[in-house]
Amino acid sequence: MEKKIHIIASGGTFDKQYDELKGELTFKDSHLPEIMKRVRCTVPYDLTFLPLKDSLNMDDHDRNSLLEACKSSDSDRIIIIHGTDTMDLTAQVIGTQTIAKTIILTGAMVPYSVMGSDAIFNLGTAISYAQTQDTGTFISMNGRCFPWNNVKKNREKGLFEYLR
């Protein structure tokens, strides 16, 4: 029997949408159910929705909640939808633990709800990597899969790259 991938939504630009009354990007609901239906994903998966937050507003409590969600998950293949600004910090919290699971963090530079979004591409890539990577913690962005301790966000270029 094929194992399920556990997808955990925690927010980030991926799930933001434009609030025309406030004139800003905010959170309402996760786009994941709509995306998974739209892309016709046939890989078995479960979705978990944590409070959606901008990763700049995440703290140690939020990161530990994600860590505990990974530890307690029935799946050994996990994807975390996360904001890109502090994705590396959460990956470090999880990556320094000994967890015999494949954990992939991904997100988007442009919200799913905005034309030109990279959300679907990054999620699809993360789903592929979740099935093929060995155990460990990784960040999947821009078509690449980086080990948690060898990645940085290049804010000037708007992409992720190897540290060394």
C-alpha positions in Angstrom: 0.0 0.0 0.0 1.3 3.4 -1.0 2.1 5.6 2.0 0.4 9.0 2.4 2.2 12.3 2.3 1.2 14.5 5.2 0.9 18.2 4.1 0.9 20.7 6.9 -0.2 24.3 6.0 1.2 27.0 8.3 0.8 30.0 6.1 3.3 32.2 4.4 2.9 34.0 1.1 1.7 30.7 -0.5 -1.7 31.1 1.2 -2.1 34.9 1.2 -4.8 36.6 -0.7 -5.6 40.2 -1.5 -8.1 41.9 0.8 -9.6 44.6 -1.3 -11.2 46.4 1.7 -7.9 46.6 3.6 -5.8 46.9 0.5 -3.3 44.3 1.7 -2.4 40.6 1.6 -4.0 38.7 4.4 -5.0 35.1 5.3 -8.5 33.7 5.0 -8.4 30.0 4.3 -5.7 27.7 2.9 -5.7 27.2 -0.9 -4.5 23.7 -0.5 -7.8 21.8 -1.0 -8.5 23.8 -4.2 -4.9 23.3 -5.5 -4.9 19.5 -4.8 -8.2 19.1 -6.6 -7.1 21.3 -9.5 -3.8 19.5 -10.1 -5.5 16.1 -9.9 -2.9 14.7 -7.5 -3.2 10.9 -7.3 -0.6 10.5 -4.6 -2.4 9.7 -1.3 -2.2 12.6 1.1 -3.6 14.1 4.3 -3.9 17.8 5.0 -3.5 19.5 8.3 -4.1 23.2 8.8 -2.3 25.1 11.6 -3.0 28.8 12.2 -1.9 30.5 9.0 0.8 33.1 9.7 3.3 35.2 7.9 6.6 33.6 8.8 8.0 36.9 10.0 5.4 36.6 12.8 6.4 33.1 13.7 8.1 32.5 17.0 9.7 29.6 18.9 6.2 28.3 20.0 5.1 28.1 16.3 8.3 26.3 15.3 8.0 23.9 18.1 4.3 23.2 17.1 5.5 22.3 13.6 8.3 20.1 15.1 5.7 18.3 17.2 3.3 17.9 14.3 6.2 16.2 12.4 7.1 14.0 15.3 3.5 12.9 15.9 2.5 12.5 12.2 1.6 8.9 11.2 3.3 9.6 7.9 7.1 9.3 7.3 6.7 11.8 4.3 5.8 15.3 5.3 5.5 18.6 3.5 5.2 21.9 5.4 3.8 24.9 3.6 5.8 27.8 5.2 6.7 31.4 4.6 10.0 31.9 2.8 11.4 34.6 5.1 12.0 32.3 8.0 11.7 28.9 6.4 15.4 28.2 7.1 14.9 28.8 10.9 12.0 26.3 11.1 14.0 23.9 9.0 16.9 24.2 11.4 14.6 23.5 14.4 13.3 20.4 12.7 16.6 19.4 11.1 18.6 19.3 14.3 16.3 16.7 15.7 16.7 13.0 14.9 13.4 12.2 13.1 13.3 9.2 10.8 11.1 10.9 8.3 11.5 12.9 5.1 10.4 16.5 5.8 10.2 19.0 3.0 9.5 22.7 3.6 8.2 24.8 0.7 6.4 28.0 0.0 5.9 30.7 -2.6 7.4 34.0 -3.4 4.1 35.1 -5.0 0.8 34.1 -3.5 -1.2 31.3 -5.2 -4.1 33.8 -5.6 -1.9 36.1 -7.8 -1.1 35.6 -11.4 2.4 34.4 -11.9 2.5 32.5 -8.6 5.2 29.9 -8.1 3.0 28.1 -5.5 1.8 25.2 -7.6 5.2 24.6 -9.1 6.9 24.6 -5.7 4.2 22.3 -4.2 4.4 19.9 -7.1 8.2 19.8 -6.8 8.0 19.2 -3.0 5.5 16.3 -3.5 8.0 14.7 -5.9 10.9 15.2 -3.5 8.9 13.9 -0.6 8.6 10.6 -2.4 12.2 10.3 -3.5 14.5 11.9 -0.9 16.0 9.9 1.9 15.1 10.8 5.5 16.1 14.2 6.6 14.8 17.8 6.5 14.9 19.8 3.3 13.8 23.0 1.7 12.3 22.7 -1.8 12.1 25.9 -3.8 12.8 27.0 -7.4 12.9 23.4 -8.6 15.7 22.4 -6.2 15.8 20.5 -3.0 18.3 21.8 -0.5 19.5 20.1 2.8 18.3 22.3 5.7 21.8 23.2 6.6 23.0 24.2 3.1 20.5 26.8 1.9 19.7 30.5 2.1 17.2 32.8 0.6 18.8 35.3 -1.7 16.5 38.3 -1.2 18.1 40.3 -4.0 17.4 37.6 -6.6 14.2 36.4 -5.0 15.3 32.7 -4.9 16.9 30.1 -2.8 20.4 28.9 -3.3 23.2 26.8 -1.7 25.2 28.3 1.1 28.4 26.7 -0.2 
